[in-house]
Every structure is written in structure tokens, then in C-alpha cells.
Amino acid sequence: YLRRQGALSLSDSAALAATRAAAVGAIYHHEADHYVPISQHAALLAVQGFLRSTGAYERYPGLRVSVAVAGTRVIVHLQMPYRLPIFMPGVAAQTTIHATSAAELPVYS
């Protein structure tokens, strides 16, 4: 449970870091825009940089990340293997924890 909560917190932070770092050019593309457009490539680089700078790759060996941009939303999905600390008959000794978070950067007027 605690490892899953940590993974969710990490994916939330990575998605927020991507929205701040990956905003495309001018904020106001059109008066009807309510959210900042996000660059797919810049979002991926921002998430990978965030994970490196926080030491997440070292703290969670085997950590894998995927980043998608859907319109103005950045979606970060993390996967990390986890060896269970207690042996339980009938339960695999290792599992994979998944965490997905999304973020948008609204335009405030």
C-alpha cells in the first residue's frame, strides 16, 4: 500500500513538472483556449528529467515511464517492480506497481 502511494505521488509530481516545463510557445493561441498546449517531446523530456533529479530511477530499480499528451493534458504512467517483503503461500514474491496521473495547465485571465 505504501509503495503504491509513493508511486502515485511520484506520478502526480512528474505530470505537474511536465505541464510547467513543456508548455508550447505562446500561452494564448486563441481566445477560446482555456488550457496551455503541451509538447509531447518536451513533456517526455521533462518527466525523465524530473525522475532523474529526484533520484527515482535509483530509488525504484526497474522503473519504467510512459508519457502521453492528449490535447492539453499530460498523462504519466509509471511501472515499477516490487519484491514483497513477506512470503505468503500462493502469492508471487514480486509484483508490478502501476501509477497513472494526468495534469493540465489552465490559463487564468
trRosetta pair geometry for C-beta under 8 A, 3 or more apart (Angstrom, degrees):
i j d omega theta_ij theta_ji phi_ij phi_ji
1 4 5.8 -58 -152 35 29 111
1 5 6.5 28 152 -18 64 106
2 5 5.6 -52 -148 36 35 112
2 6 6.4 38 152 -20 65 104
3 6 5.5 -53 -150 37 33 115
3 7 6.4 36 150 -21 65 104
3 80 7.9 -132 168 90 112 125
3 82 5.4 105 146 -124 162 151
3 97 5.7 -130 125 -69 108 162
4 7 5.5 -52 -148 35 33 113
4 8 6.4 34 153 -18 65 103
4 97 5.4 -150 -93 -149 70 120
4 99 7.0 159 -162 -75 63 104
5 8 5.7 -52 -148 36 32 111
5 9 6.4 34 153 -19 64 105
6 9 5.7 -53 -148 36 31 112
6 10 6.3 32 153 -19 64 107
7 10 5.6 -54 -148 37 31 113
7 11 6.4 27 155 -15 66 106
7 60 7.8 103 -96 -110 89 156
7 78 5.7 -159 -169 92 97 129
7 80 6.1 -151 -106 25 123 125
7 97 5.0 -173 -34 134 162 125
7 98 7.6 134 141 113 147 13
7 99 3.7 -178 136 -29 100 140
8 11 5.9 -54 -143 39 31 107
8 12 6.3 36 154 -22 64 105
8 99 4.7 -150 -78 -142 51 122
8 101 6.9 120 -161 -60 64 112
9 12 5.7 -51 -147 34 30 114
9 13 6.4 28 155 -16 64 107
10 13 5.9 -56 -147 38 29 109
10 14 6.2 30 154 -20 65 108
10 51 7.6 64 179 -109 112 86
10 54 7.6 177 -133 105 96 153
10 56 5.9 118 -151 -120 134 135
10 60 8.0 -56 -49 -12 178 148
10 78 6.3 17 99 -22 113 171
10 99 6.8 90 62 88 91 155
11 14 5.6 -52 -142 37 33 113
11 15 6.3 35 157 -20 65 104
11 76 5.0 -180 -161 102 84 110
11 77 7.2 18 -134 -118 133 20
11 78 4.9 -136 -77 2 106 117
11 99 4.2 -169 -11 124 140 109
11 100 6.3 -122 166 -128 156 9
11 101 4.0 151 128 3 97 112
12 15 6.0 -58 -151 35 27 109
12 16 6.5 23 154 -14 63 108
12 101 4.5 -161 -81 -129 50 160
12 103 7.8 105 -159 -58 57 115
13 16 5.8 -57 -148 39 32 110
13 17 6.2 34 153 -21 66 106
13 50 6.9 -176 128 169 92 135
13 54 7.7 81 115 -65 142 162
14 17 5.6 -52 -146 36 31 113
14 18 6.4 34 153 -22 63 104
14 47 4.7 57 180 -139 107 89
14 50 5.1 164 -119 91 71 140
14 51 6.3 16 -104 -57 124 89
14 65 7.4 -123 177 -138 161 134
14 76 4.7 164 100 -169 114 168
14 78 7.4 118 26 -54 153 119
14 101 7.2 127 59 60 87 125
15 18 5.7 -53 -151 32 32 114
15 19 6.8 31 153 -19 64 101
15 47 7.6 17 -76 -99 39 111
15 74 5.3 165 -153 100 79 106
15 75 7.2 -5 -116 -127 119 19
15 76 4.4 -138 -69 7 86 120
15 101 4.4 -133 -10 109 142 105
15 102 5.9 -167 -154 -141 150 11
15 103 3.9 143 141 -3 104 112
16 19 5.9 -51 -150 31 34 109
16 20 6.6 29 155 -14 65 106
16 103 5.1 171 -79 -103 53 167
17 20 6.0 -60 -152 39 32 108
17 21 6.0 8 160 -3 69 117
17 46 5.5 -176 129 157 89 104
17 47 6.7 134 82 -95 110 50
17 49 7.8 -147 148 80 133 92
17 50 4.1 108 97 -84 166 145
18 21 6.2 -68 -135 49 27 97
18 22 5.1 -7 179 5 69 128
18 38 7.1 51 143 -158 95 133
18 42 7.9 132 -161 119 78 73
18 43 4.2 52 -170 -151 118 80
18 44 8.0 50 -126 -43 122 21
18 46 4.4 142 -110 89 59 126
18 47 5.0 -4 -70 -56 116 88
18 50 7.5 -89 -49 -7 72 140
18 67 6.7 177 -114 -145 155 132
18 74 4.4 -180 104 177 130 164
18 76 6.7 165 -4 -60 144 119
18 103 7.0 140 63 57 95 121
19 22 6.7 -61 -111 48 17 93
19 23 7.0 46 173 -60 54 86
19 36 7.2 113 -173 68 88 119
19 38 6.4 -67 -118 -96 61 128
19 43 7.9 26 -67 -116 41 101
19 74 5.5 -145 -64 12 80 131
19 103 4.7 -105 -30 116 134 117
19 104 6.6 139 -119 -165 139 11
19 105 4.2 160 172 -47 115 106
20 23 7.2 -38 -168 -20 20 106
20 46 7.7 167 67 -164 71 145
20 105 7.1 145 -73 -94 47 136
21 42 6.6 -158 124 161 83 99
21 43 7.8 139 81 -106 91 43
21 45 7.8 -122 127 93 128 87
21 46 3.7 157 78 -116 133 131
21 49 7.6 -137 163 60 173 134
22 38 4.9 49 112 -159 110 87
22 39 5.0 -136 -177 51 93 81
22 42 3.7 150 -130 111 86 103
22 43 4.0 24 -100 -70 175 64
22 45 7.7 141 -89 54 105 87
22 46 5.0 -111 -44 -7 101 142
22 74 6.9 107 60 -83 139 137
23 27 6.9 -8 172 -95 132 79
23 36 4.5 -29 -133 157 107 137
23 37 7.3 99 -159 73 61 52
23 38 6.5 -52 -99 -100 40 63
23 39 7.9 42 118 2 7 89
23 105 6.2 -66 -87 64 112 158
24 36 7.2 164 34 167 72 84
24 37 4.3 -39 38 96 125 100
24 38 6.4 -170 -20 -109 96 10
24 39 5.0 126 -79 -45 95 90
24 42 7.6 165 -78 31 70 146
25 29 7.9 82 86 -79 112 96
25 37 7.9 3 44 66 87 114
26 29 6.5 135 88 -73 97 60
27 36 5.5 -52 -136 -108 81 99
27 107 5.8 141 165 -113 110 112
28 31 7.3 23 -169 -85 107 44
28 33 6.6 169 -142 58 49 123
28 107 6.9 114 -84 -151 73 150
29 33 5.2 83 50 -33 89 154
29 37 6.5 37 -23 -11 142 126
30 33 5.0 112 59 -22 77 99
33 36 7.9 79 156 -89 122 30
33 37 7.5 -59 -148 -36 138 90
33 107 6.2 66 117 4 88 149
34 106 6.3 -28 155 -145 79 82
34 107 5.8 -149 -167 39 32 98
35 71 7.8 64 78 135 136 100
35 72 3.7 106 108 149 128 157
35 73 7.9 -5 154 -57 159 63
35 104 4.9 -44 -142 178 137 115
35 105 6.2 117 -164 71 80 53
35 106 5.6 -55 -101 -104 71 46
35 107 6.4 -152 -90 -9 16 87
36 72 6.5 131 72 -155 39 111
36 104 7.8 155 42 178 74 70
36 105 4.2 -24 34 85 118 113
36 106 7.7 88 -7 142 83 1
36 107 6.1 130 -53 -62 74 89
37 72 5.8 -87 -102 -105 43 84
38 42 7.4 -141 -179 73 70 106
38 43 5.4 50 164 -62 114 124
38 69 5.0 -154 94 -135 110 127
38 72 6.1 116 -1 -154 96 47
38 73 7.6 -114 21 60 139 9
38 74 5.4 -120 164 -60 169 97
38 105 7.4 124 -68 16 104 111
39 42 3.7 60 81 20 117 112
39 43 6.2 180 86 -17 57 83
39 69 7.4 -143 126 -55 14 168
40 43 5.8 -59 -149 33 24 112
40 44 6.6 23 156 -17 62 105
40 67 7.4 149 -164 116 67 100
40 68 7.5 -21 -131 -154 100 37
40 69 4.5 -127 -88 16 75 125
41 44 5.9 -54 -152 34 31 110
41 45 6.5 27 153 -14 65 107
42 45 5.7 -55 -146 41 33 111
42 46 6.1 36 154 -23 66 107
43 46 5.6 -54 -145 36 29 113
43 47 6.4 28 157 -18 65 105
43 67 5.2 -174 122 160 102 134
43 69 5.6 146 14 -64 157 112
43 74 5.0 -167 -146 -122 137 120
44 47 6.0 -56 -147 36 29 107
44 48 6.3 24 157 -14 65 109
44 67 4.5 -178 -93 57 69 137
45 48 5.9 -57 -144 41 29 108
45 49 6.1 31 156 -19 65 110
46 49 5.7 -57 -146 39 27 112
46 50 6.2 31 154 -22 63 106
47 50 5.6 -53 -147 34 31 113
47 51 6.4 28 155 -17 65 106
47 65 6.0 -174 136 162 124 144
47 67 5.0 176 16 -76 152 136
47 74 8.0 179 -57 173 119 129
47 76 5.7 173 -123 -114 140 121
48 51 5.8 -55 -147 37 31 109
48 52 6.4 31 154 -18 65 106
48 65 6.8 -179 -84 71 71 145
49 52 5.7 -55 -146 38 31 110
49 53 6.1 25 159 -17 67 110
50 53 5.9 -59 -142 39 27 107
50 54 6.3 13 162 -8 64 112
50 56 8.0 25 121 4 71 133
51 54 6.3 -63 -143 43 26 102
51 56 4.2 -79 -159 54 77 128
51 57 5.9 85 144 -40 103 88
51 63 7.0 -169 -171 125 135 143
51 65 6.4 -135 -40 -45 160 152
52 55 7.8 33 175 -68 30 28
52 56 7.6 -65 -54 39 19 86
52 57 6.3 1 -98 2 57 124
55 58 5.0 -51 -172 45 81 112
55 59 5.4 81 127 -25 90 105
56 59 5.5 -60 -136 44 32 109
56 60 5.8 -15 176 24 71 108
56 63 6.0 154 141 -159 94 179
57 60 7.0 -71 -128 60 18 75
57 61 7.8 56 168 -101 55 41
57 63 5.6 -129 -114 49 54 126
58 61 7.5 1 -159 -69 28 73
60 63 4.2 77 101 -61 108 114
60 80 4.4 -45 176 -137 125 141
61 81 7.5 -44 95 58 75 102
62 80 6.1 117 92 -150 89 61
62 81 4.4 -12 102 20 154 108
63 78 6.5 -26 -162 -163 94 102
63 79 7.4 150 -155 80 46 51
63 80 4.8 -12 -100 -97 70 99
64 78 7.2 147 79 -158 51 51
64 79 4.6 -10 58 59 101 100
64 80 7.4 -178 21 -74 66 51
65 76 6.8 -26 -161 -165 101 90
65 77 7.1 146 -158 80 51 54
65 78 5.6 -17 -102 -102 75 70
65 79 7.9 -163 -72 23 33 70
66 76 7.7 156 82 -155 49 44
66 77 4.7 -8 58 58 95 104
67 74 6.7 -20 -165 -168 98 94
67 75 7.2 150 -158 79 47 55
67 76 5.6 -11 -105 -104 78 69
67 77 7.8 -165 -74 24 35 71
68 74 7.7 151 81 -159 46 47
68 75 4.6 -14 63 60 94 107
68 77 7.7 28 3 -4 101 106
69 73 7.0 156 -157 81 54 48
69 74 5.7 -25 -102 -101 76 61
69 75 7.4 -177 -85 17 25 79
70 73 4.9 -18 66 64 86 103
70 75 6.2 33 2 -14 108 120
72 104 5.3 58 121 -138 97 106
72 105 7.5 -119 170 42 103 69
73 102 5.2 8 179 -176 112 115
73 103 7.1 156 -153 75 68 29
73 104 5.0 -47 -96 -72 70 96
74 102 6.5 164 83 -152 49 61
74 103 5.4 -13 56 58 98 82
74 104 7.5 166 14 -79 73 45
75 100 6.7 0 -176 -171 93 100
75 101 7.5 174 -151 91 51 38
75 102 4.7 -19 -99 -97 71 94
76 100 7.0 169 87 -149 51 52
76 101 5.3 -8 57 60 97 84
76 102 7.4 175 17 -83 68 41
77 98 7.0 -16 -170 -165 93 92
77 99 7.4 163 -154 85 48 47
77 100 4.7 -9 -104 -102 79 89
78 97 8.0 -5 112 108 94 86
78 98 7.1 156 84 -155 58 44
78 99 4.7 -5 56 58 103 95
78 100 7.6 -169 22 -74 65 44
79 96 5.7 -2 -169 179 98 114
79 97 7.2 156 -154 79 47 50
79 98 5.6 -12 -101 -101 75 71
80 96 7.0 156 77 -157 32 67
80 97 5.1 -17 62 57 86 98
81 94 5.9 3 -175 180 102 117
81 95 7.6 158 -155 87 58 33
81 96 5.6 -41 -98 -100 55 73
81 97 7.9 151 -117 14 7 78
82 94 6.7 160 83 -156 40 70
82 95 5.6 -22 64 66 92 78
82 96 7.1 143 16 -111 82 22
82 97 5.3 45 -11 -19 130 110
83 93 6.2 -4 -151 148 82 86
83 94 4.9 -37 -99 -98 62 88
84 87 7.6 129 100 -84 110 35
84 88 7.4 -60 132 11 150 100
84 91 7.1 -12 31 127 170 118
84 92 7.8 126 0 101 127 61
84 93 5.9 -137 39 -167 98 43
84 94 6.8 -151 -3 -88 79 31
84 95 6.6 59 -49 1 100 102
87 93 6.9 -19 -110 -106 78 93
88 91 4.2 21 82 31 105 129
92 95 6.2 124 85 -69 114 75
